[in-house]
């Protein structure tokens, strides 16, 4: 991904976990996580994805998550979000995504990675929020996106 971006947009910056930052103050900066859910990937569990984001002047302009094992792609640009993947007939289809209405934490479903990854102070804060939520679910961010699609 880095080589393609640098060859196509040499003036753009790149931020990534694996290889650090290049021109991170540029007008356009790509944010890359080729394997989000590394532990799941290593364990052979299909709950990982590739994340690509684009910042314009430090603000999110576009984001995409690809789940190669399910042939799904999630994109958003601040105006809307779209899911693309195999439909019930196994042909590729596309749907607009939306969140459901929620008037407060008491009606909310709280989803996060494993709380075991939090520092003690962040875990204490998380537990305060979790106690007020209707339901808590733990798992990879990829699972959150799949749940959003299924809720549509």
N, C-alpha and C positions, 0 to 999 in steps of 0.2 A: 504494500500500500504506500509506504513512504517513498519508494523509488518512483512510482507512478505519479504521485502528487508532486514531488520535486521536479520531475521531468516536464510535467504539464503546466504547473504553476510555480515556477522557481521563486517568485516573490512572496509566496504564502509561507506561513509558519506551520509547525507541527509540534503537538504535545502528545506524548505517549508513554505508557508505563515501561515498555521494554527498552527503549533506546533514548529516553529523555526528550528534551525540548530543543527545537531549532527555530529561531526567529519568532519566539513566542509573543512578541509585541507587534507583529505584523498586522496589517489591516484585516487580513483573512488568516485564521489559524484553524487547522484541522486538529481534532482531538480523536485519538485512535486507541482502541482496546481490541486487538485482534482476537483475544480469547477472554471474554468476560465470563467468569465462572471457571477459573483455572482448575480448582480442586475437583469440580464435577467432570471437567474434560479429562483430567488425569485418571479419575476413577471410572471413566467410560460411561458416565451418566449423561443422557441427552438433554441437559438443562444448562447449556452454555450458548453463547452467541458472540458475534463480532459486532462491535459498536463503532460507529463513525459519526462524529459531530463536526460542524463547521461554525466557527465564531466569526462574526463581522464586528470589528471594533470592540471586541471583548464581550459581545452579546450573542447568545445562541441564535443561529439563523436556520440551521437544518440539522436533523438527526436521523440516523438510520440504525436499525438493529437487524441483523441477518441471522437466521437460525438454519444453517445448511442441512441439518438432519431432518427437519420438517418441511424444508423448502419454503419457509415463511420469511417475509420481510415486513418490517414496521418502519414507517417514515413519518416525519413531522416537520413542519416549517414555521410554526407559530400561528398559522392561519387554520391549520387542520392537520389531522393525522390519518394515515391509511394503513391498512393491513393488506398484504398480497400473499396468497398461498393457495394450496389445493382446496377446492371446494368439495362439497358432498359428492359430486360426480367425479372427483379427482382431477378436474381441469383447473388450471390456474384462474383465480378470480381475485377481485379487489373489492374491499369494503372500507367505507369511512369509519373511523373510530371516534368514540365519544366516552366521556365519563358519565356515570349515573349521578343523579342529584343526591346530595348529602348535606344536611343542614347543620351538622356538628359531629363531634367525635363519637357521641353515643350511637350514631347511625353508621359510622364509618367502619370499613374493613381496613385494618392496618397490616401492611405487608412489608417485610424487610428480609435482609439476609439473616444469617444466624446471629442472635444476640451474643453468642459466645465470642464473637469477633470484636465486641465493643470494649472500650476501656471502662474501668469501674465507674467513673463519673458519667460517661455517656450511657452506660447501662442503667444507672439510677434515673437519669432523665427519660430514657426510653420507657422504663417500667411505669413512670408517672403517666405518660401518654397512653401506654398500652392499657392501663387500668381504666381509662375513660372510654376506650374504643369498644364497639360492639363485638368485634372479632379480630383476633390476631392470627396471622399466618406467616410462617417462616419459609424461606427458600431463596433460590437464585432469582435475580432480576428477570431472567428469561422467563421464569414461571409467572411473574407478575404480568408480563406482556401477553403471555398465552391466556391468562385469566381475563385480561381486558378484552381480548378478541372473543373469547367464549361468552362474555357477558353481552356481546352485541346482538 
